[in-house]
């Protein structure tokens, strides 16, 4: 589904923040990207989404090179941070806006929102609050559910567990696991939380200083292996 070749990002100060010679993510895989601050996780996702230009290399999403065509966008959804939201809209207005972009009518969007009503915990819908006035956790809830509108085939979530309470984290893990069980959906999740990521992803890639240091198919020993690596 996603092929990365000779991908690097170097800034004007000469510092290389990402260097991935080769990575393939098959259709239907749930991949967790882990690493410390500055490891290159957000840079990697930003390159996958054509938010920044690579210094070298290519990202191909379902045979489409992302920085030369926009044909990958209709089947790809992402939430990186609150900059993806539109602050002067209410949650409902934002969901319907995304629905319009993804050819979903109001009834389709409402059905999705009803399905995930517990995830909102009564704090978002019908509150009449603008998105800019929500807490960071509630902004994140909106952004995550918005990625599900239109049944995208590739879903990218950057630090989805941050700023969420334990109940919401538990509900989010179920959402991600359900997505991962769909062989047609490819899910990419980055997180500082090793345990959460191992629980929801069937493959883990660890980054350090912009380079892949581990690429593991998730097993009962994966969490211990990662904890031992990052404890050094």
PASEBA-1860 file (N, C-alpha, C; in nm, 3 decimals):
! residues 232
1> XXXXXXXX> 0.083/-0.121/0.000/0.000/0.000/0.000/0.086/0.126/0.000 ~ 0.183/0.131/0.095/0.271/0.247/0.104/0.416/0.200/0.088 ~ 0.487/0.262/-0.004/0.629/0.232/-0.025/0.712/0.358/-0.007 ~ 0.813/0.347/0.076/0.905/0.458/0.103/1.043/0.417/0.052 ~ 1.104/0.505/-0.027/1.234/0.472/-0.087/1.329/0.591/-0.073 ~ 1.444/0.567/-0.009/1.552/0.668/0.002/1.500/0.801/0.057 ~ 1.410/0.793/0.154/1.342/0.913/0.205/1.426/0.981/0.313 ~ 1.452/1.109/0.292/1.525/1.185/0.394/1.475/1.328/0.398
9> XXXXXXXX> 1.498/1.390/0.515/1.466/1.530/0.533/1.580/1.597/0.608 ~ 1.643/1.694/0.541/1.751/1.771/0.600/1.714/1.918/0.592 ~ 1.727/1.989/0.703/1.693/2.131/0.706/1.814/2.218/0.675 ~ 1.790/2.347/0.661/1.896/2.440/0.617/2.014/2.445/0.711 ~ 1.990/2.407/0.838/2.101/2.406/0.933/2.190/2.283/0.919 ~ 2.156/2.199/0.820/2.238/2.081/0.794/2.202/1.959/0.876 ~ 2.103/1.972/0.962/2.063/1.861/1.048/1.962/1.772/0.975 ~ 1.994/1.644/0.964/1.904/1.547/0.903/1.814/1.490/1.011
17> XXXXXXXX> 1.683/1.509/0.996/1.588/1.465/1.098/1.521/1.334/1.061 ~ 1.539/1.289/0.936/1.481/1.161/0.895/1.565/1.102/0.784 ~ 1.590/0.972/0.794/1.664/0.902/0.690/1.616/0.757/0.687 ~ 1.525/0.728/0.595/1.465/0.595/0.583/1.496/0.540/0.444 ~ 1.594/0.451/0.432/1.630/0.398/0.300/1.517/0.322/0.232 ~ 1.441/0.243/0.312/1.335/0.163/0.250/1.236/0.119/0.357 ~ 1.107/0.130/0.324/1.003/0.081/0.414/0.879/0.052/0.332 ~ 0.820/-0.064/0.353/0.695/-0.100/0.287/0.590/-0.132/0.392
25> XXXXXXXX> 0.471/-0.077/0.373/0.359/-0.100/0.464/0.246/-0.161/0.382 ~ 0.220/-0.291/0.396/0.119/-0.357/0.313/-0.022/-0.310/0.346 ~ -0.110/-0.327/0.251/-0.252/-0.298/0.273/-0.305/-0.383/0.387 ~ -0.381/-0.321/0.476/-0.442/-0.395/0.585/-0.358/-0.405/0.710 ~ -0.238/-0.353/0.706/-0.152/-0.360/0.824/-0.177/-0.242/0.918 ~ -0.165/-0.267/1.048/-0.167/-0.158/1.146/-0.024/-0.142/1.198 ~ 0.034/-0.028/1.168/0.175/-0.003/1.201/0.185/0.104/1.308 ~ 0.259/0.072/1.413/0.285/0.168/1.518/0.425/0.225/1.506
33> XXXXXXXX> 0.435/0.356/1.510/0.563/0.425/1.500/0.596/0.481/1.638 ~ 0.706/0.434/1.697/0.742/0.476/1.832/0.882/0.537/1.833 ~ 0.905/0.619/1.935/1.035/0.684/1.949/1.026/0.801/2.043 ~ 1.142/0.848/2.086/1.148/0.963/2.176/1.116/1.092/2.101 ~ 1.103/1.201/2.175/1.089/1.332/2.112/1.205/1.356/2.017 ~ 1.172/1.408/1.898/1.276/1.436/1.800/1.324/1.317/1.721 ~ 1.256/1.202/1.738/1.299/1.081/1.667/1.265/1.085/1.519 ~ 1.169/1.171/1.480/1.133/1.182/1.339/0.994/1.131/1.306
41> XXXXXXXX> 0.914/1.099/1.408/0.782/1.040/1.383/0.690/1.137/1.308 ~ 0.678/1.258/1.359/0.588/1.355/1.294/0.643/1.396/1.158 ~ 0.774/1.407/1.145/0.834/1.437/1.015/0.798/1.330/0.913 ~ 0.804/1.204/0.956/0.771/1.093/0.867/0.627/1.103/0.821 ~ 0.535/1.127/0.914/0.395/1.139/0.876/0.372/1.261/0.788 ~ 0.441/1.369/0.815/0.426/1.491/0.734/0.471/1.466/0.590 ~ 0.573/1.385/0.572/0.618/1.349/0.437/0.517/1.256/0.370 ~ 0.460/1.165/0.446/0.358/1.077/0.389/0.237/1.155/0.340
49> XXXXXXXX> 0.210/1.268/0.405/0.092/1.348/0.372/0.126/1.467/0.284 ~ 0.249/1.475/0.234/0.292/1.584/0.146/0.276/1.721/0.213 ~ 0.292/1.724/0.344/0.287/1.852/0.416/0.421/1.924/0.409 ~ 0.527/1.848/0.393/0.662/1.902/0.371/0.725/1.824/0.257 ~ 0.822/1.886/0.192/0.890/1.821/0.080/1.012/1.743/0.128 ~ 1.033/1.623/0.075/1.152/1.547/0.113/1.279/1.610/0.055 ~ 1.389/1.590/0.123/1.518/1.629/0.067/1.559/1.530/-0.041 ~ 1.538/1.403/-0.012/1.559/1.298/-0.113/1.447/1.195/-0.099
57> XXXXXXXX> 1.427/1.117/-0.204/1.341/1.000/-0.196/1.196/1.025/-0.229 ~ 1.118/0.918/-0.218/0.978/0.920/-0.258/0.891/0.846/-0.157 ~ 0.765/0.888/-0.154/0.659/0.816/-0.083/0.552/0.783/-0.185 ~ 0.517/0.655/-0.195/0.414/0.611/-0.289/0.301/0.549/-0.209 ~ 0.181/0.599/-0.229/0.061/0.553/-0.160/-0.032/0.490/-0.264 ~ -0.044/0.360/-0.260/-0.126/0.286/-0.356/-0.088/0.324/-0.500 ~ 0.041/0.316/-0.529/0.099/0.339/-0.661/0.099/0.485/-0.704 ~ 0.067/0.576/-0.610/0.063/0.719/-0.642/0.172/0.789/-0.562
65> XXXXXXXX> 0.262/0.858/-0.630/0.365/0.934/-0.560/0.301/1.060/-0.501 ~ 0.312/1.074/-0.369/0.227/1.172/-0.301/0.264/1.317/-0.332 ~ 0.390/1.344/-0.367/0.427/1.484/-0.393/0.419/1.523/-0.540 ~ 0.365/1.433/-0.623/0.347/1.467/-0.764/0.202/1.455/-0.810 ~ 0.115/1.403/-0.723/-0.027/1.386/-0.757/-0.109/1.396/-0.629 ~ -0.234/1.439/-0.642/-0.324/1.442/-0.528/-0.427/1.329/-0.531 ~ -0.406/1.234/-0.619/-0.504/1.126/-0.636/-0.513/1.033/-0.515 ~ -0.417/1.041/-0.424/-0.420/0.958/-0.303/-0.510/1.018/-0.194
73> XXXXXXXX> -0.542/1.145/-0.205/-0.613/1.213/-0.096/-0.755/1.162/-0.072 ~ -0.831/1.124/-0.175/-0.968/1.078/-0.148/-0.975/0.952/-0.060 ~ -0.872/0.870/-0.057/-0.879/0.748/0.023/-0.785/0.751/0.144 ~ -0.731/0.868/0.175/-0.638/0.882/0.287/-0.689/0.988/0.383 ~ -0.686/0.958/0.512/-0.729/1.053/0.614/-0.627/1.056/0.726 ~ -0.613/1.174/0.789/-0.512/1.187/0.894/-0.554/1.292/0.996 ~ -0.504/1.273/1.117/-0.511/1.379/1.218/-0.374/1.386/1.284 ~ -0.305/1.497/1.260/-0.172/1.518/1.318/-0.183/1.604/1.443
81> XXXXXXXX> -0.252/1.716/1.434/-0.271/1.803/1.549/-0.389/1.895/1.522 ~ -0.416/1.986/1.617/-0.536/2.070/1.606/-0.531/2.167/1.489 ~ -0.415/2.184/1.426/-0.410/2.269/1.307/-0.492/2.210/1.192 ~ -0.526/2.081/1.202/-0.609/2.018/1.100/-0.756/2.060/1.114 ~ -0.792/2.116/1.229/-0.930/2.156/1.255/-0.956/2.297/1.203 ~ -1.082/2.337/1.203/-1.122/2.473/1.166/-1.186/2.535/1.290 ~ -1.111/2.621/1.357/-1.147/2.664/1.490/-1.278/2.738/1.504 ~ -1.322/2.805/1.398/-1.445/2.884/1.411/-1.571/2.804/1.379
89> XXXXXXXX> -1.557/2.673/1.358/-1.672/2.586/1.338/-1.704/2.511/1.466 ~ -1.831/2.473/1.483/-1.865/2.379/1.589/-1.825/2.239/1.542 ~ -1.829/2.143/1.634/-1.794/2.006/1.597/-1.884/1.954/1.485 ~ -2.014/1.976/1.500/-2.106/1.927/1.397/-2.078/1.992/1.262 ~ -2.055/2.123/1.262/-2.025/2.192/1.136/-1.900/2.136/1.073 ~ -1.801/2.106/1.153/-1.675/2.051/1.100/-1.696/1.910/1.043 ~ -1.770/1.827/1.116/-1.796/1.692/1.066/-1.871/1.696/0.932 ~ -1.970/1.784/0.921/-2.046/1.792/0.796/-1.959/1.849/0.683
97> XXXXXXXX> -1.869/1.939/0.717/-1.777/1.993/0.617/-1.687/1.883/0.562 ~ -1.630/1.802/0.652/-1.547/1.690/0.607/-1.632/1.591/0.528 ~ -1.756/1.571/0.571/-1.846/1.482/0.497/-1.866/1.529/0.354 ~ -1.885/1.659/0.335/-1.900/1.713/0.200/-1.776/1.684/0.116 ~ -1.659/1.700/0.176/-1.534/1.675/0.103/-1.523/1.529/0.060 ~ -1.582/1.440/0.140/-1.569/1.297/0.115/-1.699/1.235/0.061 ~ -1.782/1.322/0.005/-1.905/1.277/-0.063/-1.998/1.199/0.029 ~ -2.006/1.242/0.154/-2.096/1.181/0.251/-2.208/1.281/0.284
105> XXXXXXXX> -2.330/1.235/0.282/-2.439/1.325/0.316/-2.455/1.335/0.468 ~ -2.544/1.423/0.511/-2.562/1.448/0.654/-2.603/1.320/0.727 ~ -2.687/1.240/0.666/-2.732/1.116/0.730/-2.615/1.019/0.750 ~ -2.526/1.012/0.652/-2.408/0.926/0.664/-2.322/0.970/0.782 ~ -2.299/1.101/0.791/-2.217/1.154/0.900/-2.284/1.131/1.034 ~ -2.413/1.157/1.041/-2.486/1.139/1.166/-2.480/0.993/1.213 ~ -2.486/0.900/1.120/-2.477/0.757/1.156/-2.341/0.726/1.217 ~ -2.235/0.783/1.161/-2.101/0.762/1.216/-2.089/0.823/1.355
113> XXXXXXXX> -2.142/0.944/1.372/-2.134/1.010/1.502/-2.212/0.932/1.608 ~ -2.326/0.879/1.570/-2.404/0.799/1.664/-2.327/0.673/1.706 ~ -2.261/0.612/1.611/-2.182/0.491/1.639/-2.074/0.519/1.743 ~ -2.017/0.640/1.740/-1.907/0.674/1.830/-1.948/0.772/1.939 ~ -2.077/0.771/1.971/-2.127/0.867/2.070/-2.058/0.851/2.206 ~ -2.030/0.726/2.247/-1.962/0.703/2.375/-1.824/0.768/2.378 ~ -1.758/0.770/2.264/-1.622/0.826/2.257/-1.624/0.975/2.291 ~ -1.732/1.043/2.254/-1.743/1.187/2.284/-1.777/1.214/2.429
121> XXXXXXXX> -1.834/1.114/2.497/-1.861/1.123/2.640/-1.950/1.244/2.676 ~ -2.039/1.281/2.584/-2.133/1.388/2.612/-2.073/1.526/2.623 ~ -1.948/1.543/2.577/-1.878/1.670/2.598/-1.863/1.754/2.472 ~ -1.903/1.701/2.357/-1.870/1.768/2.231/-1.995/1.799/2.149 ~ -2.071/1.698/2.115/-2.188/1.718/2.030/-2.295/1.797/2.106 ~ -2.361/1.886/2.034/-2.469/1.970/2.089/-2.421/2.067/2.198 ~ -2.291/2.087/2.207/-2.240/2.181/2.307/-2.243/2.325/2.258 ~ -2.255/2.342/2.126/-2.256/2.473/2.062/-2.123/2.549/2.082
129> XXXXXXXX> -2.019/2.475/2.117/-1.888/2.538/2.133/-1.813/2.536/2.000 ~ -1.736/2.642/1.975/-1.644/2.638/1.862/-1.530/2.543/1.895 ~ -1.472/2.483/1.791/-1.362/2.389/1.814/-1.247/2.455/1.887 ~ -1.222/2.584/1.860/-1.109/2.653/1.925/-1.129/2.665/2.076 ~ -1.254/2.648/2.124/-1.282/2.662/2.266/-1.285/2.528/2.339 ~ -1.264/2.419/2.267/-1.260/2.287/2.330/-1.124/2.263/2.395 ~ -1.120/2.171/2.491/-0.992/2.127/2.547/-0.912/2.054/2.441 ~ -0.781/2.039/2.465/-0.698/1.967/2.369/-0.746/1.824/2.350
137> XXXXXXXX> -0.789/1.762/2.460/-0.840/1.625/2.449/-0.964/1.616/2.363 ~ -1.055/1.710/2.380/-1.177/1.707/2.301/-1.152/1.746/2.156 ~ -1.057/1.838/2.131/-1.016/1.865/1.993/-0.966/1.737/1.927 ~ -0.889/1.661/2.003/-0.835/1.537/1.948/-0.945/1.438/1.915 ~ -1.045/1.428/2.002/-1.158/1.338/1.974/-1.224/1.374/1.841 ~ -1.246/1.504/1.820/-1.308/1.549/1.696/-1.222/1.512/1.576 ~ -1.092/1.540/1.587/-1.001/1.513/1.476/-0.993/1.364/1.441 ~ -0.993/1.280/1.544/-0.983/1.136/1.521/-1.108/1.083/1.452
145> XXXXXXXX> -1.226/1.119/1.503/-1.349/1.069/1.442/-1.367/1.125/1.301 ~ -1.321/1.246/1.278/-1.331/1.304/1.144/-1.252/1.221/1.042 ~ -1.144/1.156/1.086/-1.067/1.075/0.991/-1.145/0.953/0.943 ~ -1.248/0.914/1.016/-1.324/0.794/0.979/-1.433/0.823/0.878 ~ -1.464/0.949/0.854/-1.571/0.986/0.762/-1.535/0.946/0.619 ~ -1.625/0.877/0.554/-1.602/0.837/0.416/-1.527/0.706/0.399 ~ -1.504/0.635/0.510/-1.438/0.503/0.504/-1.306/0.505/0.428 ~ -1.211/0.587/0.471/-1.081/0.591/0.402/-1.006/0.459/0.413
153> XXXXXXXX> -0.918/0.435/0.319/-0.839/0.310/0.316/-0.706/0.325/0.389 ~ -0.662/0.450/0.410/-0.539/0.476/0.485/-0.572/0.580/0.592 ~ -0.542/0.546/0.718/-0.568/0.636/0.829/-0.438/0.658/0.907 ~ -0.402/0.785/0.925/-0.277/0.821/0.992/-0.310/0.906/1.115 ~ -0.265/0.859/1.231/-0.292/0.928/1.358/-0.162/0.953/1.432 ~ -0.132/1.080/1.457/-0.009/1.117/1.527/-0.041/1.142/1.675 ~ 0.020/1.064/1.763/0.000/1.076/1.908/-0.148/1.079/1.946 ~ -0.228/0.981/1.903/-0.371/0.987/1.931/-0.406/0.969/2.079
161> XXXXXXXX> -0.317/0.909/2.159/-0.350/0.881/2.298/-0.318/0.997/2.392 ~ -0.242/1.095/2.345/-0.203/1.207/2.430/-0.323/1.293/2.464 ~ -0.325/1.344/2.588/-0.430/1.436/2.638/-0.567/1.372/2.651 ~ -0.573/1.240/2.648/-0.702/1.172/2.665/-0.707/1.104/2.801 ~ -0.826/1.102/2.863/-0.842/1.035/2.991/-0.845/0.884/2.971 ~ -0.825/0.807/3.078/-0.815/0.661/3.063/-0.935/0.596/2.996 ~ -1.056/0.643/3.027/-1.175/0.584/2.965/-1.175/0.607/2.814 ~ -1.139/0.729/2.774/-1.136/0.760/2.632/-1.025/0.683/2.562
169> XXXXXXXX> -0.910/0.667/2.628/-0.801/0.587/2.570/-0.849/0.445/2.543 ~ -0.920/0.388/2.639/-0.971/0.252/2.622/-1.066/0.243/2.503 ~ -1.153/0.342/2.490/-1.246/0.343/2.377/-1.174/0.365/2.245 ~ -1.071/0.448/2.247/-0.994/0.472/2.125/-0.920/0.346/2.082 ~ -0.866/0.274/2.176/-0.796/0.151/2.141/-0.891/0.052/2.072 ~ -1.015/0.047/2.118/-1.112/-0.041/2.051/-1.140/0.007/1.909 ~ -1.152/0.139/1.890/-1.174/0.193/1.755/-1.059/0.154/1.663 ~ -0.935/0.171/1.710/-0.819/0.140/1.627/-0.810/-0.010/1.599
177> XXXXXXXX> -0.838/-0.092/1.700/-0.836/-0.237/1.680/-0.939/-0.280/1.577 ~ -1.058/-0.219/1.583/-1.161/-0.253/1.485/-1.117/-0.214/1.344 ~ -1.052/-0.099/1.331/-0.998/-0.059/1.201/-0.892/-0.158/1.154 ~ -0.806/-0.199/1.248/-0.696/-0.289/1.213/-0.746/-0.427/1.171 ~ -0.866/-0.463/1.215/-0.922/-0.594/1.178/-0.977/-0.594/1.035 ~ -0.987/-0.475/0.974/-1.038/-0.465/0.837/-0.921/-0.482/0.739 ~ -0.920/-0.588/0.659/-0.806/-0.611/0.569/-0.793/-0.507/0.459 ~ -0.893/-0.421/0.444/-0.889/-0.318/0.341/-0.835/-0.185/0.394
185> XXXXXXXX> -0.814/-0.176/0.526/-0.775/-0.049/0.587/-0.633/-0.060/0.643 ~ -0.550/0.037/0.607/-0.414/0.046/0.658/-0.410/0.158/0.762 ~ -0.363/0.126/0.882/-0.363/0.222/0.993/-0.219/0.248/1.037 ~ -0.185/0.376/1.048/-0.054/0.415/1.099/-0.074/0.501/1.223 ~ -0.011/0.461/1.332/-0.026/0.530/1.460/0.112/0.560/1.515 ~ 0.136/0.684/1.556/0.260/0.715/1.627/0.226/0.745/1.772 ~ 0.318/0.711/1.862/0.292/0.736/2.002/0.419/0.724/2.084 ~ 0.422/0.799/2.196/0.526/0.780/2.296/0.492/0.662/2.387
193> XXXXXXXX> 0.365/0.624/2.389/0.320/0.520/2.480/0.339/0.383/2.415 ~ 0.441/0.312/2.462/0.474/0.183/2.401/0.363/0.081/2.421 ~ 0.307/0.076/2.541/0.206/-0.026/2.570/0.082/-0.008/2.484 ~ 0.031/0.114/2.478/-0.089/0.138/2.397/-0.064/0.100/2.251 ~ 0.052/0.139/2.200/0.082/0.115/2.058/0.095/-0.033/2.028 ~ 0.162/-0.105/2.116/0.177/-0.251/2.097/0.041/-0.319/2.102 ~ -0.049/-0.270/2.187/-0.181/-0.333/2.201/-0.267/-0.319/2.075 ~ -0.248/-0.211/1.998/-0.339/-0.187/1.885/-0.275/-0.212/1.748
201> XXXXXXXX> -0.145/-0.233/1.742/-0.076/-0.246/1.613/-0.013/-0.383/1.598 ~ -0.018/-0.436/1.475/0.042/-0.568/1.452/0.185/-0.560/1.401 ~ 0.236/-0.437/1.388/0.377/-0.418/1.352/0.425/-0.289/1.418 ~ 0.547/-0.292/1.470/0.603/-0.175/1.536/0.735/-0.137/1.468 ~ 0.746/-0.010/1.433/0.871/0.046/1.381/0.919/0.151/1.481 ~ 1.041/0.134/1.531/1.098/0.229/1.626/1.199/0.317/1.554 ~ 1.188/0.447/1.578/1.280/0.545/1.521/1.371/0.602/1.629 ~ 1.494/0.627/1.593/1.586/0.698/1.681/1.675/0.786/1.594
209> XXXXXXXX> 1.676/0.915/1.626/1.753/1.013/1.547/1.720/1.003/1.398 ~ 1.592/0.980/1.368/1.547/0.979/1.230/1.570/0.851/1.154 ~ 1.622/0.749/1.220/1.651/0.623/1.152/1.575/0.508/1.216 ~ 1.540/0.409/1.134/1.471/0.291/1.186/1.571/0.204/1.262 ~ 1.540/0.178/1.389/1.629/0.095/1.470/1.566/-0.040/1.503 ~ 1.433/-0.049/1.490/1.366/-0.177/1.509/1.244/-0.183/1.417 ~ 1.218/-0.301/1.366/1.100/-0.326/1.282/1.050/-0.464/1.321 ~ 0.942/-0.467/1.401/0.902/-0.589/1.471/0.756/-0.623/1.440
217> XXXXXXXX> 0.730/-0.748/1.408/0.592/-0.797/1.406/0.551/-0.821/1.551 ~ 0.439/-0.762/1.591/0.401/-0.763/1.732/0.379/-0.905/1.784 ~ 0.439/-0.932/1.900/0.423/-1.060/1.969/0.414/-1.032/2.118 ~ 0.406/-1.138/2.198/0.399/-1.123/2.343/0.526/-1.061/2.400 ~ 0.636/-1.068/2.325/0.763/-1.017/2.375/0.795/-0.875/2.327 ~ 0.711/-0.820/2.241/0.744/-0.692/2.178/0.758/-0.579/2.279 ~ 0.664/-0.569/2.373/0.669/-0.459/2.470/0.796/-0.466/2.552 ~ 0.833/-0.585/2.598/0.956/-0.599/2.676/1.078/-0.560/2.594
225> XXXXXXXX> 1.079/-0.599/2.467/1.192/-0.566/2.380/1.206/-0.416/2.362 ~ 1.094/-0.349/2.341/1.097/-0.204/2.323/1.135/-0.132/2.452 ~ 1.078/-0.177/2.564/1.112/-0.115/2.692/1.260/-0.130/2.722 ~ 1.316/-0.246/2.689/1.459/-0.268/2.714/1.542/-0.176/2.625 ~ 1.501/-0.157/2.499/1.576/-0.071/2.410/1.576/0.072/2.458 ~ 1.458/0.124/2.493/1.448/0.265/2.531/1.497/0.291/2.672 ~ 1.522/0.185/2.749/1.577/0.203/2.884/1.728/0.225/2.882 ~ 1.790/0.197/2.769/1.937/0.212/2.760/1.977/0.357/2.768
END
